[in-house]
Each structure stands twice: as structure tokens, then as C-alpha cells.
Amino acid sequence: LVSDNCTAGRERKAAETASMTVVAHNKSVRCIALSMRQMLLATGSFDQTVKLWQVVTGHRCELQPIDQSELHGRGVSDVQFSPTDRLLASASGDSLLRLFSVD
């Protein structure tokens, strides 16, 4: 679930029934991606950050940026995992694509 109230949630049965809600960002959550193994959830926000979450607990994981710049210059518009779940890509209105190691 993507939200304008800075939260990200995980669906259980219906869209109106969230099994978990966490305050994910300082601004609106713009995009989410679920890893292939469904163990990790990535969120991107208008606050220019990408965050990685453990799906089971909802606790935030640490991202290890391949590029040492951790923030985009504009809001994050998309996040996607690689087919092996080892990399996470993020895109933004700043015309940059950033790659993060998920290992």
C-alpha cells in the first residue's frame, strides 16, 4: 500500500485491512517494490530517500549504497529489485538511477 500520509503497509486479505502500518518517510511514499523472495520491501518517497524493510517484522534494514550518495536530488519515483534480490535500483526526477547492494 502506498500512502500520502507517509506510511507503508502490507496487505492481508482486502485493501482496507492492513496487517501492519509503519511510518516510513517524512513525506509521501511514492513507490514500493517487494523482493522476489517476498522477504524485503523497498519504499521510495518525495523525501528523496529509499528505505528497505524486512517484511515479517516491519523493521527497517540498512541499505548499502553502491554509489556513496544516499539521497536523490528530487523525490524517488520508482524502486525495483534485481531478479536475484541482490541489487535495488531507484529512479528520481533528478535524472539519476542509483544502485544499492542488498546483501
N, CA, C and O atoms as a GROMACS GRO file, in nm:
protein
  412
    1LEU      N    1   0.083  -0.117   0.000
    1LEU     CA    2   0.000   0.000   0.000
    1LEU      C    3   0.088   0.124   0.000
    1LEU      O    4   0.181   0.134   0.080
    2VAL      N    5   0.061   0.216  -0.086
    2VAL     CA    6   0.134   0.342  -0.092
    2VAL      C    7   0.042   0.451  -0.041
    2VAL      O    8  -0.078   0.449  -0.068
    3SER      N    9   0.098   0.546   0.033
    3SER     CA   10   0.012   0.640   0.103
    3SER      C   11   0.064   0.783   0.098
    3SER      O   12   0.184   0.806   0.087
    4ASP      N   13  -0.030   0.879   0.106
    4ASP     CA   14   0.007   1.019   0.117
    4ASP      C   15   0.035   1.060   0.261
    4ASP      O   16   0.081   1.171   0.286
    5ASN      N   17   0.009   0.970   0.358
    5ASN     CA   18   0.033   1.007   0.498
    5ASN      C   19   0.165   0.950   0.550
    5ASN      O   20   0.179   0.927   0.671
    6CYS      N   21   0.260   0.927   0.459
    6CYS     CA   22   0.397   0.886   0.494
    6CYS      C   23   0.406   0.745   0.550
    6CYS      O   24   0.503   0.714   0.619
    7THR      N   25   0.309   0.659   0.523
    7THR     CA   26   0.312   0.524   0.575
    7THR      C   27   0.320   0.423   0.462
    7THR      O   28   0.285   0.451   0.348
    8ALA      N   29   0.368   0.304   0.496
    8ALA     CA   30   0.369   0.191   0.404
    8ALA      C   31   0.308   0.074   0.478
    8ALA      O   32   0.334   0.056   0.597
    9GLY      N   33   0.228  -0.004   0.411
    9GLY     CA   34   0.162  -0.116   0.477
    9GLY      C   35   0.171  -0.242   0.395
    9GLY      O   36   0.210  -0.240   0.278
   10ARG      N   37   0.135  -0.353   0.458
   10ARG     CA   38   0.135  -0.483   0.393
   10ARG      C   39  -0.008  -0.534   0.393
   10ARG      O   40  -0.074  -0.535   0.497
   11GLU      N   41  -0.058  -0.576   0.277
   11GLU     CA   42  -0.195  -0.624   0.266
   11GLU      C   43  -0.209  -0.766   0.319
   11GLU      O   44  -0.116  -0.846   0.308
   12ARG      N   45  -0.324  -0.796   0.376
   12ARG     CA   46  -0.353  -0.933   0.416
   12ARG      C   47  -0.463  -0.989   0.328
   12ARG      O   48  -0.433  -1.072   0.242
   13LYS      N   49  -0.588  -0.948   0.345
   13LYS     CA   50  -0.698  -1.003   0.267
   13LYS      C   51  -0.759  -0.902   0.174
   13LYS      O   52  -0.782  -0.932   0.056
   14ALA      N   53  -0.785  -0.784   0.221
   14ALA     CA   54  -0.851  -0.682   0.139
   14ALA      C   55  -0.774  -0.552   0.154
   14ALA      O   56  -0.700  -0.531   0.249
   15ALA      N   57  -0.794  -0.465   0.058
   15ALA     CA   58  -0.722  -0.338   0.058
   15ALA      C   59  -0.748  -0.257   0.184
   15ALA      O   60  -0.659  -0.183   0.229
   16GLU      N   61  -0.866  -0.268   0.243
   16GLU     CA   62  -0.896  -0.190   0.362
   16GLU      C   63  -0.847  -0.255   0.491
   16GLU      O   64  -0.863  -0.196   0.598
   17THR      N   65  -0.788  -0.375   0.484
   17THR     CA   66  -0.738  -0.443   0.602
   17THR      C   67  -0.587  -0.458   0.593
   17THR      O   68  -0.538  -0.550   0.527
   18ALA      N   69  -0.513  -0.370   0.658
   18ALA     CA   70  -0.366  -0.379   0.658
   18ALA      C   71  -0.322  -0.456   0.781
   18ALA      O   72  -0.368  -0.428   0.892
   19SER      N   73  -0.232  -0.552   0.762
   19SER     CA   74  -0.183  -0.629   0.876
   19SER      C   75  -0.074  -0.554   0.952
   19SER      O   76  -0.042  -0.588   1.066
   20MET      N   77  -0.017  -0.451   0.889
   20MET     CA   78   0.087  -0.373   0.953
   20MET      C   79   0.094  -0.236   0.888
   20MET      O   80   0.079  -0.225   0.766
   21THR      N   81   0.115  -0.133   0.966
   21THR     CA   82   0.136   0.001   0.914
   21THR      C   83   0.256   0.060   0.988
   21THR      O   84   0.263   0.054   1.110
   22VAL      N   85   0.348   0.117   0.913
   22VAL     CA   86   0.466   0.180   0.974
   22VAL      C   87   0.483   0.320   0.916
   22VAL      O   88   0.452   0.344   0.800
   23VAL      N   89   0.533   0.411   0.997
   23VAL     CA   90   0.570   0.543   0.947
   23VAL      C   91   0.701   0.523   0.872
   23VAL      O   92   0.803   0.492   0.932
   24ALA      N   93   0.696   0.540   0.740
   24ALA     CA   94   0.810   0.503   0.656
   24ALA      C   95   0.900   0.620   0.620
   24ALA      O   96   1.021   0.603   0.609
   25HIS      N   97   0.844   0.737   0.600
   25HIS     CA   98   0.920   0.850   0.547
   25HIS      C   99   0.868   0.981   0.607
   25HIS      O  100   0.765   0.983   0.674
   26ASN      N  101   0.941   1.089   0.581
   26ASN     CA  102   0.900   1.222   0.627
   26ASN      C  103   0.800   1.287   0.533
   26ASN      O  104   0.730   1.381   0.572
   27LYS      N  105   0.792   1.239   0.408
   27LYS     CA  106   0.696   1.289   0.310
   27LYS      C  107   0.625   1.170   0.249
   27LYS      O  108   0.650   1.056   0.288
   28SER      N  109   0.538   1.194   0.154
   28SER     CA  110   0.456   1.089   0.094
   28SER      C  111   0.539   0.976   0.036
   28SER      O  112   0.642   0.998  -0.027
   29VAL      N  113   0.492   0.852   0.059
   29VAL     CA  114   0.552   0.735  -0.003
   29VAL      C  115   0.504   0.730  -0.147
   29VAL      O  116   0.383   0.730  -0.173
   30ARG      N  117   0.596   0.727  -0.240
   30ARG     CA  118   0.562   0.735  -0.382
   30ARG      C  119   0.560   0.598  -0.449
   30ARG      O  120   0.480   0.574  -0.539
   31CYS      N  121   0.649   0.506  -0.407
   31CYS     CA  122   0.659   0.377  -0.474
   31CYS      C  123   0.707   0.270  -0.376
   31CYS      O  124   0.774   0.299  -0.277
   32ILE      N  125   0.671   0.146  -0.407
   32ILE     CA  126   0.715   0.032  -0.329
   32ILE      C  127   0.752  -0.082  -0.424
   32ILE      O  128   0.704  -0.087  -0.537
   33ALA      N  129   0.837  -0.172  -0.376
   33ALA     CA  130   0.871  -0.293  -0.451
   33ALA      C  131   0.892  -0.405  -0.351
   33ALA      O  132   0.956  -0.387  -0.248
   34LEU      N  133   0.837  -0.521  -0.382
   34LEU     CA  134   0.853  -0.640  -0.300
   34LEU      C  135   0.957  -0.729  -0.365
   34LEU      O  136   0.952  -0.753  -0.486
   35SER      N  137   1.053  -0.778  -0.287
   35SER     CA  138   1.158  -0.863  -0.343
   35SER      C  139   1.099  -0.994  -0.394
   35SER      O  140   0.990  -1.034  -0.355
   36MET      N  141   1.174  -1.060  -0.483
   36MET     CA  142   1.127  -1.185  -0.544
   36MET      C  143   1.095  -1.290  -0.439
   36MET      O  144   0.999  -1.366  -0.453
   37ARG      N  145   1.174  -1.296  -0.334
   37ARG     CA  146   1.151  -1.394  -0.226
   37ARG      C  147   1.049  -1.343  -0.124
   37ARG      O  148   1.016  -1.413  -0.029
   38GLN      N  149   1.001  -1.222  -0.145
   38GLN     CA  150   0.899  -1.158  -0.062
   38GLN      C  151   0.941  -1.143   0.084
   38GLN      O  152   0.858  -1.146   0.175
   39MET      N  153   1.072  -1.126   0.106
   39MET     CA  154   1.123  -1.106   0.241
   39MET      C  155   1.154  -0.959   0.268
   39MET      O  156   1.162  -0.916   0.384
   40LEU      N  157   1.172  -0.880   0.160
   40LEU     CA  158   1.210  -0.740   0.173
   40LEU      C  159   1.113  -0.652   0.096
   40LEU      O  160   1.062  -0.690  -0.009
   41LEU      N  161   1.089  -0.534   0.150
   41LEU     CA  162   1.006  -0.434   0.085
   41LEU      C  163   1.087  -0.306   0.076
   41LEU      O  164   1.142  -0.259   0.176
   42ALA      N  165   1.096  -0.248  -0.044
   42ALA     CA  166   1.165  -0.120  -0.062
   42ALA      C  167   1.061  -0.011  -0.080
   42ALA      O  168   0.959  -0.032  -0.146
   43THR      N  169   1.086   0.104  -0.020
   43THR     CA  170   0.996   0.219  -0.035
   43THR      C  171   1.076   0.339  -0.084
   43THR      O  172   1.192   0.358  -0.045
   44GLY      N  173   1.014   0.418  -0.168
   44GLY     CA  174   1.073   0.543  -0.216
   44GLY      C  175   0.976   0.656  -0.189
   44GLY      O  176   0.855   0.636  -0.190
   45SER      N  177   1.029   0.775  -0.164
   45SER     CA  178   0.944   0.884  -0.117
   45SER      C  179   0.980   1.018  -0.180
   45SER      O  180   1.088   1.035  -0.237
   46PHE      N  181   0.886   1.112  -0.166
   46PHE     CA  182   0.912   1.250  -0.202
   46PHE      C  183   1.018   1.313  -0.111
   46PHE      O  184   1.069   1.420  -0.142
   47ASP      N  185   1.054   1.247   0.001
   47ASP     CA  186   1.160   1.299   0.088
   47ASP      C  187   1.300   1.268   0.034
   47ASP      O  188   1.399   1.292   0.102
   48GLN      N  189   1.307   1.213  -0.087
   48GLN     CA  190   1.432   1.187  -0.160
   48GLN      C  191   1.509   1.067  -0.107
   48GLN      O  192   1.628   1.054  -0.135
   49THR      N  193   1.444   0.979  -0.030
   49THR     CA  194   1.513   0.864   0.026
   49THR      C  195   1.452   0.733  -0.021
   49THR      O  196   1.337   0.727  -0.064
   50VAL      N  197   1.534   0.629  -0.012
   50VAL     CA  198   1.492   0.491  -0.037
   50VAL      C  199   1.517   0.416   0.092
   50VAL      O  200   1.624   0.429   0.153
   51LYS      N  201   1.420   0.336   0.136
   51LYS     CA  202   1.437   0.257   0.258
   51LYS      C  203   1.402   0.112   0.229
   51LYS      O  204   1.317   0.083   0.145
   52LEU      N  205   1.469   0.023   0.299
   52LEU     CA  206   1.450  -0.120   0.284
   52LEU      C  207   1.396  -0.176   0.414
   52LEU      O  208   1.446  -0.145   0.522
   53TRP      N  209   1.293  -0.260   0.404
   53TRP     CA  210   1.223  -0.312   0.522
   53TRP      C  211   1.219  -0.463   0.519
   53TRP      O  212   1.207  -0.523   0.412
   54GLN      N  213   1.228  -0.526   0.637
   54GLN     CA  214   1.202  -0.669   0.649
   54GLN      C  215   1.052  -0.686   0.654
   54GLN      O  216   0.985  -0.625   0.737
   55VAL      N  217   0.997  -0.767   0.565
   55VAL     CA  218   0.852  -0.781   0.554
   55VAL      C  219   0.791  -0.842   0.679
   55VAL      O  220   0.684  -0.799   0.722
   56VAL      N  221   0.854  -0.940   0.738
   56VAL     CA  222   0.796  -1.010   0.853
   56VAL      C  223   0.782  -0.919   0.973
   56VAL      O  224   0.678  -0.921   1.040
   57THR      N  225   0.885  -0.839   1.004
   57THR     CA  226   0.884  -0.760   1.126
   57THR      C  227   0.844  -0.615   1.107
   57THR      O  228   0.795  -0.551   1.200
   58GLY      N  229   0.865  -0.562   0.987
   58GLY     CA  230   0.840  -0.421   0.964
   58GLY      C  231   0.955  -0.332   1.007
   58GLY      O  232   0.947  -0.210   0.992
   59HIS      N  233   1.062  -0.392   1.060
   59HIS     CA  234   1.178  -0.313   1.100
   59HIS      C  235   1.259  -0.273   0.977
   59HIS      O  236   1.271  -0.349   0.881
   60ARG      N  237   1.315  -0.153   0.982
   60ARG     CA  238   1.393  -0.103   0.869
   60ARG      C  239   1.529  -0.170   0.864
   60ARG      O  240   1.596  -0.184   0.967
   61CYS      N  241   1.571  -0.210   0.744
   61CYS     CA  242   1.705  -0.264   0.721
   61CYS      C  243   1.797  -0.150   0.679
   61CYS      O  244   1.750  -0.042   0.644
   62GLU      N  245   1.924  -0.174   0.684
   62GLU     CA  246   2.019  -0.074   0.637
   62GLU      C  247   2.050  -0.098   0.490
   62GLU      O  248   2.077  -0.212   0.450
   63LEU      N  249   2.046   0.006   0.409
   63LEU     CA  250   2.086  -0.002   0.269
   63LEU      C  251   2.235   0.026   0.260
   63LEU      O  252   2.288   0.112   0.330
   64GLN      N  253   2.302  -0.047   0.173
   64GLN     CA  254   2.443  -0.024   0.149
   64GLN      C  255   2.456   0.034   0.008
   64GLN      O  256   2.452  -0.042  -0.089
   65PRO      N  257   2.472   0.165  -0.005
   65PRO     CA  258   2.474   0.224  -0.138
   65PRO      C  259   2.601   0.188  -0.214
   65PRO      O  260   2.712   0.196  -0.160
   66ILE      N  261   2.584   0.148  -0.340
   66ILE     CA  262   2.700   0.126  -0.426
   66ILE      C  263   2.758   0.262  -0.460
   66ILE      O  264   2.880   0.280  -0.457
   67ASP      N  265   2.673   0.357  -0.491
   67ASP     CA  266   2.713   0.497  -0.510
   67ASP      C  267   2.704   0.560  -0.372
   67ASP      O  268   2.601   0.547  -0.306
   68GLN      N  269   2.806   0.628  -0.327
   68GLN     CA  270   2.811   0.678  -0.190
   68GLN      C  271   2.711   0.788  -0.158
   68GLN      O  272   2.692   0.821  -0.041
   69SER      N  273   2.648   0.846  -0.259
   69SER     CA  274   2.545   0.948  -0.235
   69SER      C  275   2.414   0.876  -0.204
   69SER      O  276   2.361   0.805  -0.290
   70GLU      N  277   2.362   0.893  -0.084
   70GLU     CA  278   2.245   0.817  -0.042
   70GLU      C  279   2.113   0.883  -0.077
   70GLU      O  280   2.010   0.817  -0.076
   71LEU      N  281   2.113   1.011  -0.107
   71LEU     CA  282   1.989   1.081  -0.136
   71LEU      C  283   1.980   1.119  -0.283
   71LEU      O  284   2.081   1.148  -0.347
   72HIS      N  285   1.860   1.118  -0.333
   72HIS     CA  286   1.835   1.174  -0.465
   72HIS      C  287   1.814   1.324  -0.449
   72HIS      O  288   1.787   1.372  -0.339
   73GLY      N  289   1.828   1.397  -0.558
   73GLY     CA  290   1.807   1.541  -0.556
   73GLY      C  291   1.661   1.580  -0.564
   73GLY      O  292   1.626   1.695  -0.537
   74ARG      N  293   1.575   1.485  -0.601
   74ARG     CA  294   1.430   1.506  -0.607
   74ARG      C  295   1.363   1.381  -0.553
   74ARG      O  296   1.430   1.283  -0.521
   75GLY      N  297   1.231   1.384  -0.545
   75GLY     CA  298   1.158   1.269  -0.493
   75GLY      C  299   1.182   1.143  -0.574
   75GLY      O  300   1.199   1.148  -0.695
   76VAL      N  301   1.183   1.029  -0.505
   76VAL     CA  302   1.204   0.900  -0.569
   76VAL      C  303   1.075   0.859  -0.640
   76VAL      O  304   0.967   0.862  -0.581
   77SER      N  305   1.087   0.822  -0.768
   77SER     CA  306   0.969   0.788  -0.847
   77SER      C  307   0.951   0.638  -0.868
   77SER      O  308   0.841   0.594  -0.901
   78ASP      N  309   1.058   0.558  -0.850
   78ASP     CA  310   1.046   0.414  -0.870
   78ASP      C  311   1.158   0.341  -0.798
   78ASP      O  312   1.269   0.392  -0.788
   79VAL      N  313   1.127   0.222  -0.748
   79VAL     CA  314   1.226   0.131  -0.691
   79VAL      C  315   1.198  -0.008  -0.746
   79VAL      O  316   1.082  -0.048  -0.759
   80GLN      N  317   1.304  -0.083  -0.778
   80GLN     CA  318   1.289  -0.218  -0.831
   80GLN      C  319   1.405  -0.305  -0.785
   80GLN      O  320   1.520  -0.261  -0.782
   81PHE      N  321   1.374  -0.430  -0.748
   81PHE     CA  322   1.476  -0.528  -0.714
   81PHE      C  323   1.525  -0.597  -0.840
   81PHE      O  324   1.449  -0.611  -0.937
   82SER      N  325   1.651  -0.641  -0.840
   82SER     CA  326   1.702  -0.725  -0.948
   82SER      C  327   1.639  -0.863  -0.932
   82SER      O  328   1.588  -0.895  -0.825
   83PRO      N  329   1.640  -0.947  -1.037
   83PRO     CA  330   1.580  -1.081  -1.027
   83PRO      C  331   1.641  -1.167  -0.916
   83PRO      O  332   1.575  -1.258  -0.867
   84THR      N  333   1.765  -1.140  -0.878
   84THR     CA  334   1.830  -1.218  -0.771
   84THR      C  335   1.812  -1.156  -0.633
   84THR      O  336   1.856  -1.213  -0.534
   85ASP      N  337   1.747  -1.039  -0.626
   85ASP     CA  338   1.726  -0.966  -0.500
   85ASP      C  339   1.856  -0.913  -0.439
   85ASP      O  340   1.856  -0.870  -0.324
   86ARG      N  341   1.966  -0.915  -0.513
   86ARG     CA  342   2.094  -0.868  -0.459
   86ARG      C  343   2.116  -0.719  -0.480
   86ARG      O  344   2.197  -0.657  -0.412
   87LEU      N  345   2.042  -0.661  -0.576
   87LEU     CA  346   2.053  -0.518  -0.605
   87LEU      C  347   1.916  -0.454  -0.600
   87LEU      O  348   1.815  -0.517  -0.631
   88LEU      N  349   1.915  -0.328  -0.562
   88LEU     CA  350   1.794  -0.248  -0.564
   88LEU      C  351   1.824  -0.122  -0.643
   88LEU      O  352   1.923  -0.053  -0.615
   89ALA      N  353   1.742  -0.091  -0.741
   89ALA     CA  354   1.760   0.030  -0.822
   89ALA      C  355   1.654   0.131  -0.782
   89ALA      O  356   1.539   0.094  -0.754
   90SER      N  357   1.692   0.258  -0.781
   90SER     CA  358   1.595   0.365  -0.756
   90SER      C  359   1.611   0.472  -0.863
   90SER      O  360   1.721   0.499  -0.911
   91ALA      N  361   1.498   0.531  -0.901
   91ALA     CA  362   1.496   0.637  -1.002
   91ALA      C  363   1.428   0.759  -0.943
   91ALA      O  364   1.346   0.749  -0.852
   92SER      N  365   1.465   0.876  -0.998
   92SER     CA  366   1.414   1.001  -0.944
   92SER      C  367   1.404   1.106  -1.053
   92SER      O  368   1.459   1.090  -1.162
   93GLY      N  369   1.332   1.214  -1.022
   93GLY     CA  370   1.322   1.327  -1.111
   93GLY      C  371   1.452   1.403  -1.128
   93GLY      O  372   1.458   1.497  -1.207
   94ASP      N  373   1.557   1.364  -1.054
   94ASP     CA  374   1.688   1.428  -1.070
   94ASP      C  375   1.767   1.366  -1.186
   94ASP      O  376   1.884   1.398  -1.204
   95SER      N  377   1.702   1.278  -1.263
   95SER     CA  378   1.762   1.211  -1.380
   95SER      C  379   1.869   1.109  -1.343
   95SER      O  380   1.949   1.071  -1.429
   96LEU      N  381   1.873   1.066  -1.218
   96LEU     CA  382   1.973   0.968  -1.175
   96LEU      C  383   1.909   0.834  -1.143
   96LEU      O  384   1.796   0.827  -1.095
   97LEU      N  385   1.983   0.729  -1.172
   97LEU     CA  386   1.948   0.593  -1.132
   97LEU      C  387   2.054   0.552  -1.031
   97LEU      O  388   2.173   0.557  -1.060
   98ARG      N  389   2.011   0.511  -0.914
   98ARG     CA  390   2.106   0.469  -0.810
   98ARG      C  391   2.091   0.320  -0.787
   98ARG      O  392   1.980   0.266  -0.790
   99LEU      N  393   2.203   0.252  -0.763
   99LEU     CA  394   2.203   0.109  -0.734
   99LEU      C  395   2.251   0.087  -0.591
   99LEU      O  396   2.348   0.148  -0.547
  100PHE      N  397   2.182  -0.001  -0.520
  100PHE     CA  398   2.215  -0.034  -0.382
  100PHE      C  399   2.237  -0.184  -0.371
  100PHE      O  400   2.166  -0.262  -0.433
  101SER      N  401   2.336  -0.223  -0.292
  101SER     CA  402   2.359  -0.364  -0.262
  101SER      C  403   2.265  -0.403  -0.149
  101SER      O  404   2.254  -0.333  -0.049
  102VAL      N  405   2.197  -0.515  -0.164
  102VAL     CA  406   2.101  -0.561  -0.064
  102VAL      C  407   2.160  -0.673   0.021
  102VAL      O  408   2.098  -0.716   0.118
  103ASP      N  409   2.279  -0.720  -0.014
  103ASP     CA  410   2.343  -0.831   0.061
  103ASP      C  411   2.368  -0.795   0.204
  103ASP      O  412   2.422  -0.877   0.280
   0.00000   0.00000   0.00000
